[in-house]
Amino acid sequence: MKIELEVPDNLLAEWGSKPDSVRDRLQLELALHLYASRKVSAGSAAEIAGISRGTFEEALKASGIERSYSMADLESDLAWVGGATDGSRA
């Protein structure tokens, strides 16, 4: 889905001279906010921001937002690791 948003002209001066850089910054800020408020997972937030999961993790650290790690995350990771013992994952 594409959403159009009007932003004040002064953001171009503060966040970069090109509309694409403002768009990227707003997408990242939205993704960080949604993640911090536990509305989306880190993977979904990275997708919203249009960046890799690793780059999103770096943005979390830079912004001072603590990474949440739920029981569901742990169970998912343990299931993935358990599947790695059959040699299908390197």
QUIRA-V795817 format. One record per backbone hydrogen bond with DSSP energy under -1.0 kcal/mol. NH is the residue of the N-H (numbers start at 1). CO is the residue of the C=O. Records with the same first field share a line. If there is no record, write none. Layout:
NH = CO ; CO
This chain:
11 = 8
12 = 9
14 = 10
15 = 11
22 = 18
23 = 19
24 = 20
25 = 21
26 = 22
27 = 23
28 = 24
29 = 25
30 = 26
31 = 27
32 = 28
33 = 29
34 = 30
35 = 31
36 = 32
37 = 33
38 = 35
39 = 34
40 = 34
45 = 41
46 = 42
47 = 43
48 = 44
49 = 45
50 = 46
51 = 46
56 = 52
57 = 53
58 = 54
59 = 55
60 = 56
61 = 57
62 = 58
63 = 59
65 = 60
74 = 70
75 = 71
76 = 72
77 = 73
78 = 74
79 = 75
80 = 76
81 = 77
82 = 78
83 = 79
86 = 83
87 = 84
